[in-house]
């Protein structure tokens, strides 16, 4: 009787084995047909077809460990490639020798599992099977996620391709983390991932070799793998239909940079899911072809009153203000020119809206910002401006945690949909300053003192240099930096006979004696050809800043008490004007009338950056009455053209310092290209320093806004 049952069991088992093989075969045939219909290779990719011997720099045994089945891309040799479709599912008939062996292995795996590791090559973060193709096939069919393998890494020869850059960074990441699963699509992503999880302070000395990140311990590796596994499953499930052109690793890095690894570590799967849900639209922005929308002027939508207002307009006679607004400052306005400018904007808001709003400011470091924002929210503020790039990351975290509060960050980091940023097109005023400098220089050597090598700074330098070049093709712009360690730009300028200098744009009250704007560095000659006693001057168009530029715009006869007899003292000629109040006024107005969401609704898959300039009144230039009438007339003409959108400083042809063409004839740079510029025009003598070359007190700010991510 027992033998009869055994015979029946064997027949049923054989029938089931046939069914399973045929199911696997159908999966293979389906992919095979799809590949053919798309003109693709229908079988397993073969490593020896992908690389040549002279493409290899060496081999490195990595040892035995579990590898993700999803990262096994193909087979090492051509033998039996036609037996498998590209997904490792079988293609040969069941009654073949191959089919019998596959079924026998399938039975064995169900009884005892796979107890012999496969052998693979790892090449460019993908695995290719040397021995064990059927074990991979059966494991994939069974829904396994990993398999034990002996791994031999094939190291490619160094090239300048993006693929090699990413892989070289992966090799360092693997040394630190010992994790294969995470894949990136862009250079710089793996170093950022390491920094996001285990920040390593780099040496201040640029000549000193960078510090190596210590190898992660088993606990940290386990926590990262758990977090990534949870993230991957939930992310793919929620965004699978979006077909985003980014890897899961790209999205995971975005997730970590928003929330911070330490804040996420130790959370349960459910808690991690909630945080992923809060920023789901950020992944669409990350995967967008044009991830950033630069709003260059006030939009119709921002001024359109909706039928139902989010915040009602103030009631006449009401005692309680409608909107509480907070500003975060990195330094005291009395001590920082940057903060002083924003403080003028805050005071301008109070003048504009009166009792409709209240404003207050908080001074804090980047490390204190999160707690300070929490305090501002606790104090009842519903609109918060964080006025420095150093606040960008923590402002994003708080914006996600408090969607009921509107937050904006003053920076050009436009990575997030849920945090709008704002900045001004100061390069437009720098262009006009350059025109003035090119017109007035006698030595044809003009100096430019820059502060931080950050986003937007090369554009300001470049625009100034292009302005100089426009009116004086022979003139050179000598560039130096005020933030370099143990360095005095004036020595460089004196050595090169510089007679005009473009310095900081505005002074804080405590720095009244310092030079700023565009000024003449040398004493005036007796036979000065300029119209010294011309009392006319180019007025500042923005009411907000008129008083603080009095020193620049006061006619020469009134400035005698300010600058004596002009002997060996700077003679002010012009200064760019940052009119933050103009931008703040429009943003606050859009919130008050309930139109805040309109700009966001029109740009659903883009991060928003308000990037205003002369056309909106946010940028101006103050000019001295010392300028000849013709120069003043030229300034007004150029400013009117820029304001009307008929003149763009970065219109070609423009050549860089390396003599390559940066902008073709008749073409203009886009806002993204202007912001991200890391080159200088050919008439500039000088360079962009590394962050590590700055004096220690300036490095932290520069790291938050740097144009060179690798220096962070």
C-alpha positions in Angstrom: 0.0 0.0 0.0 2.8 2.3 0.9 4.5 1.7 -2.4 1.3 2.6 -4.2 1.1 5.9 -2.3 4.7 6.6 -3.0 4.1 6.0 -6.7 1.2 8.4 -6.7 3.2 11.0 -4.7 6.0 10.7 -7.3 3.6 11.2 -10.2 1.9 14.2 -8.5 5.3 15.6 -7.7 6.5 15.2 -11.2 3.3 16.8 -12.5 3.9 19.8 -10.2 7.5 20.0 -11.3 6.4 20.1 -15.0 3.8 22.9 -14.1 6.4 25.0 -12.3 8.9 24.6 -15.1 6.3 25.6 -17.7 5.3 28.6 -15.6 8.9 29.7 -15.4 9.3 29.0 -19.2 6.3 31.2 -19.9 7.8 34.1 -18.0 11.0 33.7 -20.0 9.1 33.5 -23.3 7.1 36.6 -22.5 10.2 38.6 -21.9 11.9 37.1 -25.0 9.0 38.2 -27.2 9.0 41.7 -25.6 12.7 42.1 -26.3 12.4 41.1 -29.9 9.5 43.4 -30.5 11.6 46.3 -29.1 14.7 45.3 -31.1 16.6 44.3 -28.0 18.8 41.3 -27.3 16.5 38.6 -25.9 19.0 36.4 -24.0 21.2 37.0 -20.9 23.8 39.7 -21.4 27.3 38.2 -21.6 30.1 39.9 -19.7 32.8 38.9 -22.2 30.8 40.7 -24.9 30.7 43.9 -22.8 34.4 44.3 -22.0 37.7 43.7 -23.7 40.9 42.5 -21.9 42.6 45.9 -22.3 39.6 47.6 -20.6 40.5 45.8 -17.4 42.9 47.2 -14.7 42.9 44.1 -12.6 40.8 41.6 -10.5 40.1 41.6 -6.8 38.6 38.7 -4.8 35.9 40.1 -2.6 35.0 36.9 -0.6 31.8 35.0 -0.1 28.6 36.8 1.0 24.9 37.3 0.0 24.3 39.3 -3.1 21.0 40.8 -4.3 19.4 38.7 -7.1 18.1 41.9 -8.6 21.7 43.0 -9.3 22.7 39.8 -11.2 22.7 41.2 -14.8 23.8 38.3 -16.8 26.3 35.5 -17.3 30.1 35.5 -17.7 30.4 33.2 -20.7 28.4 32.7 -23.9 27.7 29.0 -23.2 24.0 28.2 -22.8 23.0 31.9 -23.1 20.1 30.8 -25.4 18.8 28.6 -22.5 17.7 31.7 -20.6 15.8 34.8 -21.3 17.2 38.1 -20.0 15.3 37.6 -16.7 17.0 34.2 -16.1 13.8 32.3 -16.8 14.3 29.1 -18.9 13.5 29.0 -22.6 14.3 25.3 -23.5 11.6 22.6 -23.5 10.9 20.6 -20.3 11.9 17.3 -21.9 15.4 18.6 -22.7 18.4 17.7 -20.5 18.4 21.3 -19.3 14.7 21.1 -18.3 15.3 17.9 -16.3 18.3 19.4 -14.5 16.3 22.6 -13.8 13.4 20.6 -12.3 15.7 18.5 -10.2 17.4 21.6 -8.8 14.0 23.1 -8.1 13.0 20.0 -6.1 16.3 20.1 -4.2 15.9 23.7 -3.3 12.5 23.0 -1.9 13.8 20.2 0.2 17.2 21.5 1.4 17.7 24.9 -0.1 20.8 26.1 -1.9 23.8 25.1 0.0 26.5 25.7 -2.6 27.4 29.3 -3.4 27.4 30.5 -6.9 30.5 32.1 -8.5 30.2 35.6 -10.0 32.2 38.4 -11.4 31.3 41.9 -10.2 31.8 44.5 -12.9 30.5 48.1 -12.6 28.2 47.2 -9.6 26.5 44.4 -11.5 27.1 40.6 -11.1 27.7 38.1 -13.9 27.4 34.4 -13.2 30.5 32.2 -13.7 28.9 29.1 -12.1 25.3 28.7 -11.0 23.0 30.1 -13.7 20.3 27.5 -12.9 20.5 28.3 -9.2 19.9 31.9 -10.0 17.0 31.0 -12.2 15.3 28.8 -9.6 15.9 31.3 -6.9 14.4 34.1 -8.9 11.4 32.0 -9.8 10.9 31.2 -6.1 10.9 34.9 -5.2 14.2 34.9 -3.3 15.8 38.3 -2.9 19.4 37.2 -2.3 21.8 34.3 -2.9 25.2 33.3 -1.5 28.1 33.9 -3.9 31.8 33.9 -4.2 32.6 37.3 -5.8 35.5 38.4 -7.9 35.6 42.1 -8.8 36.8 43.2 -12.2 38.3 46.6 -11.9 37.9 48.7 -15.0 40.6 51.1 -16.3 40.2 54.7 -15.4 38.3 56.8 -17.9 36.7 60.2 -17.9 33.1 58.8 -18.3 30.3 59.5 -15.9 29.9 55.7 -15.5 33.5 55.3 -14.3 33.2 58.3 -11.9 30.1 56.8 -10.3 31.8 53.4 -10.0 35.0 54.8 -8.5 32.9 56.5 -5.9 30.9 53.3 -5.3 34.2 51.4 -4.7 35.0 53.8 -1.9 31.4 53.6 -0.6 31.7 49.8 -0.5 34.9 50.0 1.4 33.2 52.0 4.0 29.7 50.5 4.0 30.0 46.9 2.6 26.7 47.4 0.9 26.0 46.6 -2.8 22.3 47.3 -3.0 22.3 51.1 -3.3 22.8 52.4 -6.8 23.3 56.0 -7.9 22.9 57.7 -11.3 25.1 60.8 -10.8 28.7 61.5 -9.8 29.0 62.9 -6.3 26.0 60.9 -4.9 28.0 58.2 -3.1 30.2 60.7 -1.3 27.1 62.6 -0.3 25.5 59.4 1.0 28.6 58.7 3.2 28.5 62.2 4.5 24.8 62.0 5.2 25.3 59.0 7.4 28.8 59.5 8.8 29.9 63.1 8.4 33.7 63.4 8.3 35.4 66.7 9.0 38.0 67.3 6.3 41.4 69.0 7.0 41.6 72.7 6.8 44.9 72.6 4.9 44.2 72.1 1.1 47.6 70.5 0.7 46.7 67.8 3.3 45.2 64.5 2.0 41.5 64.1 2.7 40.6 62.0 5.6 39.2 58.5 4.9 35.9 57.7 6.4 36.2 54.8 8.9 34.6 51.5 8.0 31.1 51.1 9.4 30.6 48.7 12.2 28.1 45.9 11.8 25.3 47.7 13.8 25.5 50.8 11.6 25.6 48.6 8.4 22.6 46.7 9.6 20.6 49.9 10.4 21.4 51.4 7.0 20.4 48.2 5.2 17.2 48.0 7.1 16.3 51.6 6.4 17.1 51.2 2.7 15.2 48.0 2.4 12.1 49.6 4.0 12.5 52.6 1.8 13.0 50.7 -1.4 9.9 48.5 -1.0 7.6 51.4 0.0 9.1 53.8 -2.6 8.8 51.4 -5.5 5.2 50.5 -4.4 4.2 54.2 -4.2 6.0 55.6 -7.2 6.3 52.5 -9.5 3.8 53.9 -12.0 5.6 57.3 -12.3 8.6 55.9 -14.3 11.0 58.4 -12.7 14.4 58.6 -14.4 16.2 58.2 -11.0 17.4 55.2 -9.1 16.0 54.2 -5.7 19.4 55.1 -4.3 19.0 58.7 -5.6 15.6 58.9 -3.9 17.0 57.4 -0.7 19.8 60.0 -0.5 17.2 62.7 -1.0 15.2 61.2 1.8 18.2 61.2 4.1 19.3 64.7 3.3 15.9 66.1 4.0 15.3 64.3 7.4 18.8 63.5 8.6 20.0 60.0 9.2 20.2 60.4 13.0 16.5 61.5 13.1 15.5 58.5 11.1 17.6 55.8 12.7 15.6 53.6 15.1 12.2 54.4 13.5 9.9 51.5 12.8 8.8 50.6 9.2 5.4 52.4 9.8 7.1 55.6 11.0 9.5 55.5 8.0 6.5 55.1 5.7 4.9 58.2 7.2 7.9 60.3 6.5 8.2 59.0 2.9 4.6 59.9 2.4 5.2 63.5 3.5 7.8 64.1 0.8 6.5 62.0 -2.0 6.2 64.9 -4.4 9.8 65.7 -3.8 10.8 62.6 -5.7 8.8 63.8 -8.7 10.8 67.0 -8.6 14.1 65.1 -8.3 13.2 63.0 -11.4 12.0 66.0 -13.4 13.9 67.0 -16.5 13.6 70.6 -15.4 13.4 70.4 -11.6 13.5 74.1 -10.9 11.2 76.9 -12.0 12.8 80.3 -11.6 10.2 83.0 -11.1 11.9 86.1 -12.5 9.1 88.6 -11.8 5.8 88.9 -9.9 3.3 86.5 -11.4 -0.3 87.2 -12.2 -1.2 84.2 -10.0 0.5 85.6 -7.0 -1.6 88.7 -7.2 -4.9 87.0 -8.0 -7.3 87.0 -5.1 -9.1 83.6 -4.8 -12.8 83.3 -4.0 -11.9 81.8 -0.6 -8.9 83.4 1.0 -6.6 81.3 3.2 -5.9 84.3 5.4 -8.6 87.1 5.4 -7.6 90.7 4.7 -7.4 92.9 7.8 -10.7 94.3 9.1 -10.5 98.1 9.5 -10.2 99.0 13.1 -9.3 95.5 14.2 -6.7 95.4 16.9 -5.2 92.0 16.2 -2.8 91.7 13.3 -3.5 89.2 10.5 -0.2 87.7 9.8 2.8 87.1 12.1 6.2 87.0 10.3 9.5 85.8 11.6 13.0 86.3 10.1 16.0 84.2 11.0 19.4 86.0 10.8 22.8 84.4 11.0 24.3 87.5 12.5 23.3 90.8 14.2 22.2 93.3 11.6 24.6 95.9 13.2 27.6 93.7 12.4 26.7 92.0 9.1 26.2 93.7 5.8 24.2 90.7 4.5 21.8 90.7 7.5 21.6 94.5 7.5 20.2 94.4 4.0 17.5 91.9 5.1 16.7 94.0 8.1 16.0 96.9 5.9 13.6 94.7 4.0 11.9 93.6 7.2 11.5 97.3 8.3 10.2 98.1 4.9 7.5 95.4 5.3 6.3 97.1 8.5 6.0 100.4 6.7 4.1 98.8 3.8 1.5 96.8 5.7 1.3 98.6 9.0 -1.1 96.8 11.4 -1.8 94.0 8.9 1.3 92.2 10.1 3.8 91.9 12.8 7.5 91.0 12.3 10.2 89.9 14.5 13.7 88.5 14.1 15.8 85.8 15.7 19.6 85.5 15.5 21.0 82.0 15.5 23.6 79.7 14.1 22.9 76.9 11.7 23.0 74.4 14.6 20.5 76.4 16.6 18.2 77.0 13.6 15.8 74.1 14.0 15.1 74.9 17.7 14.8 78.6 16.7 12.2 77.9 14.0 10.3 75.8 16.5 10.3 78.7 18.9 9.2 81.1 16.1 6.2 78.7 15.4 5.5 78.5 19.1 5.4 82.3 19.1 2.6 82.2 16.6 4.4 83.1 13.4 2.8 81.7 10.2 5.3 82.9 7.7 9.1 82.4 8.3 12.0 83.7 6.2 15.3 82.1 6.9 17.8 84.5 5.4 20.9 82.4 4.8 21.8 79.3 2.8 23.2 77.7 6.1 19.5 77.3 7.2 18.4 75.5 4.0 18.5 71.9 5.3 16.9 72.5 8.6 14.2 74.8 7.1 13.2 72.0 4.8 12.9 69.6 7.7 10.8 72.0 9.6 8.7 72.8 6.5 7.9 69.1 6.1 7.1 68.8 9.8 4.9 71.9 9.9 3.0 72.2 6.6 0.6 74.7 8.3 3.5 77.3 8.4 4.9 78.9 5.2 8.7 78.9 5.1 11.1 80.3 2.6 14.9 80.1 2.5 17.2 82.7 1.0 19.5 80.7 -1.2 19.8 79.3 -4.7 19.5 75.7 -3.6 16.2 74.8 -5.3 16.0 71.1 -4.6 12.7 70.9 -2.9 9.0 71.4 -3.8 8.0 72.0 -0.2 10.5 74.7 0.4 10.6 77.7 -1.9 13.8 79.7 -2.1 14.5 83.2 -3.1 17.5 85.3 -4.2 18.2 88.4 -6.3 19.8 88.8 -9.7 22.6 91.0 -8.3 24.7 90.2 -11.4 22.6 92.8 -13.3 23.8 95.6 -11.1 27.4 94.2 -11.3 27.2 94.4 -15.1 26.4 98.1 -14.9 29.1 98.6 -12.2 31.5 97.0 -14.7 30.5 99.4 -17.4 31.2 102.3 -15.1 34.5 100.8 -14.1 35.5 100.2 -17.7 34.6 103.8 -18.6 36.5 105.4 -15.7 39.7 103.4 -15.4 42.9 105.0 -16.4 45.3 102.1 -15.9 42.9 99.7 -17.5 43.4 97.5 -14.5 40.2 97.1 -12.4 40.1 95.3 -9.1 37.2 93.0 -7.9 37.0 91.8 -4.3 34.8 88.7 -4.0 33.8 87.1 -0.7 32.7 83.4 -1.0 33.3 80.9 -3.9 29.6 80.0 -3.9 26.7 79.7 -6.3 26.1 83.0 -8.0 29.5 84.5 -7.2 31.1 83.6 -10.6 28.0 85.1 -12.3 28.5 88.4 -10.4 32.3 88.5 -11.2 31.6 87.5 -14.8 28.9 90.1 -15.3 31.2 92.8 -13.9 34.0 91.7 -16.2 31.6 91.6 -19.2 30.5 95.2 -18.4 34.1 96.3 -18.3 34.8 94.5 -21.6 31.7 96.1 -23.3 33.2 99.6 -23.0 36.9 98.9 -22.7 38.0 95.7 -24.5 41.6 96.2 -23.4 40.9 96.4 -19.7 41.6 93.5 -17.3 39.7 92.6 -14.1 42.0 91.5 -11.3 40.1 89.2 -9.0 40.9 88.6 -5.4 39.1 87.3 -2.3 38.4 88.9 1.1 37.8 85.6 2.9 41.1 83.9 2.1 43.2 83.0 5.1 46.1 85.4 6.0 45.6 87.4 2.8 45.3 91.1 1.8 43.7 91.8 -1.6 45.2 95.3 -1.6 48.7 94.0 -2.0 47.6 92.2 -5.2 45.9 95.3 -6.5 48.9 97.6 -5.7 51.2 95.2 -7.5 49.1 95.4 -10.6 48.4 99.1 -10.6 44.7 98.8 -10.0 42.9 102.2 -9.9 39.3 101.2 -9.5 38.0 98.5 -7.1 34.6 96.8 -6.8 34.2 95.8 -3.1 31.3 94.7 -0.9 27.9 96.0 -1.9 26.8 97.5 1.4 28.2 98.2 4.9 26.7 97.4 8.2 26.4 100.4 10.5 29.3 99.2 12.6 31.6 99.2 9.5 31.0 102.8 8.4 34.7 103.4 7.8 35.1 100.4 5.5 35.2 100.8 1.7 32.3 99.5 -0.3 30.7 99.6 -3.7 32.8 100.7 -6.7 35.4 103.3 -5.8 38.5 104.9 -7.0 41.5 103.7 -5.0 44.1 106.3 -5.9 44.2 110.1 -5.2 42.7 112.4 -7.8 45.2 114.1 -10.2 45.1 117.9 -10.5 44.2 117.8 -14.2 41.2 115.6 -13.5 39.1 115.5 -16.7 35.9 114.4 -15.0 33.2 116.9 -14.2 34.0 117.1 -10.5 31.4 119.7 -9.6 28.5 118.1 -11.5 25.8 118.0 -8.9 23.6 115.6 -10.9 23.5 111.9 -10.0 21.7 108.7 -11.0 18.9 108.3 -8.4 18.1 105.1 -6.7 14.7 103.9 -7.9 13.9 102.0 -4.8 12.6 104.2 -2.0 13.6 101.5 0.6 17.3 102.0 0.3 17.7 105.6 -0.7 18.9 106.9 2.7 21.7 104.3 3.2 23.2 105.1 -0.2 23.3 108.8 0.5 27.1 108.7 0.7 27.2 107.4 -2.9 24.5 109.6 -4.4 25.2 112.9 -2.6 26.5 115.5 -5.1 30.2 116.0 -4.9 30.0 119.5 -3.3 28.1 118.0 -0.3 30.5 115.1 0.1 33.5 117.2 1.0 32.9 116.6 4.7 32.7 112.8 4.1 35.8 112.4 2.0 38.0 115.4 2.7 40.0 116.6 -0.3 40.1 113.1 -1.9 43.7 112.6 -1.1 44.5 108.9 -0.6 41.0 108.1 0.3 38.5 105.9 -1.6 36.2 107.9 -3.9 32.8 106.3 -4.2 31.4 105.9 -7.7 28.6 103.4 -7.6 27.1 100.5 -5.6 24.6 97.7 -6.3 21.4 97.9 -4.3 19.8 94.8 -2.9 16.1 95.8 -2.5 14.9 92.7 -0.5 11.8 94.7 0.6 10.4 94.7 -2.9 10.5 90.9 -2.9 9.3 90.5 0.7 6.4 92.9 -0.1 5.1 90.8 -3.0 5.5 87.5 -1.1 3.7 88.8 2.0 0.9 90.3 -0.1 0.3 86.9 -1.9 0.0 85.2 1.5 -2.4 87.9 2.8 -4.7 87.7 -0.2 -4.6 83.8 -0.2 -2.8 83.6 -3.5 0.3 81.8 -2.1 -0.5 78.4 -3.6 -1.1 79.7 -7.1 2.6 79.7 -8.2 3.0 76.1 -6.8 -0.1 74.9 -8.6 1.3 76.1 -11.9 4.6 74.3 -11.3 3.5 70.9 -9.9 6.7 69.0 -10.5 9.2 71.8 -10.0 10.9 73.4 -7.1 10.3 77.2 -7.0 12.9 79.8 -6.8 12.1 83.5 -6.7 14.9 85.1 -8.7 14.1 88.8 -9.1 16.1 91.5 -10.6 15.9 95.0 -12.0 12.6 94.3 -13.9 10.8 93.9 -10.6 12.6 96.7 -8.7 14.4 94.2 -6.5 17.8 95.2 -7.8 19.0 98.8 -8.4 22.3 100.7 -8.6 23.3 103.9 -6.8 25.6 106.2 -8.8 27.7 109.1 -7.7 27.4 112.6 -9.1 31.1 112.3 -9.7 30.4 110.3 -12.8 30.5 112.2 -16.1 27.2 113.0 -17.6 27.8 110.7 -20.5 28.5 107.8 -18.2 25.4 108.5 -16.2 23.4 108.6 -19.4 24.9 105.2 -20.4 24.0 103.8 -17.0 20.4 104.9 -17.3 20.2 103.5 -20.9 21.6 100.1 -19.9 19.4 99.9 -16.8 16.3 100.7 -18.8 17.2 98.0 -21.3 17.8 95.4 -18.6 14.6 96.4 -16.8 12.6 96.0 -20.0 14.1 92.6 -20.7 15.8 93.8 -23.9 19.4 93.3 -22.7 20.9 90.3 -21.0 24.5 90.5 -19.7 25.2 86.9 -20.5 24.5 87.0 -24.2 27.2 85.6 -26.5 29.7 85.4 -27.8 31.5 85.0 -24.5 34.9 83.3 -24.0 36.2 81.8 -20.8 39.7 82.1 -19.2 40.6 78.9 -21.0 39.7 80.6 -24.3 36.9 78.2 -25.0 33.5 79.6 -26.1 31.1 79.5 -23.1 28.2 81.2 -24.9 27.7 81.1 -28.6 26.9 84.2 -30.7 23.4 85.4 -30.1 22.7 82.8 -27.4 22.0 83.7 -23.7 22.6 81.6 -20.6 19.5 80.3 -18.7 19.0 81.2 -15.1 20.1 77.7 -14.1 23.3 78.1 -16.1 24.0 81.6 -14.6 23.5 80.4 -11.1 25.7 77.2 -11.5 28.4 79.0 -13.5 31.9 77.8 -12.4 33.9 79.7 -15.0 35.1 83.3 -15.5 35.4 85.4 -18.7 38.8 85.6 -20.4 39.5 89.3 -19.2 39.5 88.2 -15.6 42.9 87.7 -13.9 42.3 85.4 -10.9 40.6 82.2 -10.0 37.9 80.5 -7.9 39.5 79.2 -4.7 38.6 76.0 -2.9 36.5 76.3 0.3 39.4 74.8 2.2 41.5 77.9 1.3 39.2 80.3 3.1 39.9 81.5 6.6 38.2 79.1 9.1 35.4 81.4 10.1 34.2 81.6 6.5 34.3 77.9 5.5 31.0 76.8 7.1 28.9 79.3 5.1 30.7 78.5 1.9 30.1 74.8 2.3 26.4 75.2 2.3 26.3 77.0 -1.0 29.4 75.8 -2.7 29.7 75.5 -6.5 32.0 72.5 -5.9 30.3 69.7 -4.0 33.5 67.7 -3.8 35.0 70.2 -1.5 32.4 69.7 1.1 
